[in-house]
């Protein structure tokens, strides 16, 4: 198999000089790659966590917007009168990820919100409609040879005086055991008229950074008076 990339010459020169300076060939490249991936995620997470996150209105909630220069957001509203409800989407993500190998990438970061409104559905209809959006987003591609199966936990929590149903899943990298993929989904249990589904995924972080970024995401969600 062959693969090629366009790479700025200064990085190639640095890679060549590093290889030339080695006293002996590197035998355990996975350890080197794990160190480089760890350093990269530390840089990214330092930037994401250094400042308070900016939030913007979404329905009667306030949620994270473009929290760093390398994060871009967009959204839309689906207001189908025949559907008896309105959904407003907001999606934010990093513009790039890291290629590791065929069917394995990492370094991606994404969060998504879906705001539901309806004054025509009953309690059970509204709940079922929100339940259709209660699924985890997988932010990166990874084969079963590269990662362990997701291990998931469901719980209930309170944030901004609102009760939430939460589902979090974690999987570990087989070649880089200090790094993990994290996926979280939360749904507000407010009423049969308004609700929010929040989805968050990040790839290739250590346990401490996973905990810190997930906590920041949860704590960033705010509510106006309901």
Secondary structure, DSSP 8 states (H G I E B T S, - for coil): --------HHHHHHHHHHHHH-SS--S-HHHHHHHHHHHHHHHHHHHHHHS---EEEETTEEEE---STTEEEEEEEEEEGGGTEEEEEEEEEES--EEEETTEEE--EEEEEEEEE-SSS-HHHHHHHHHTT------S-B-TTTB---EEEEEEEEETTEEEEEEEEEEEBSSSTT-EEEEEEEEE---SSEEEEEEEEEEEE-HHHHHHHHHHHHHH-EE---
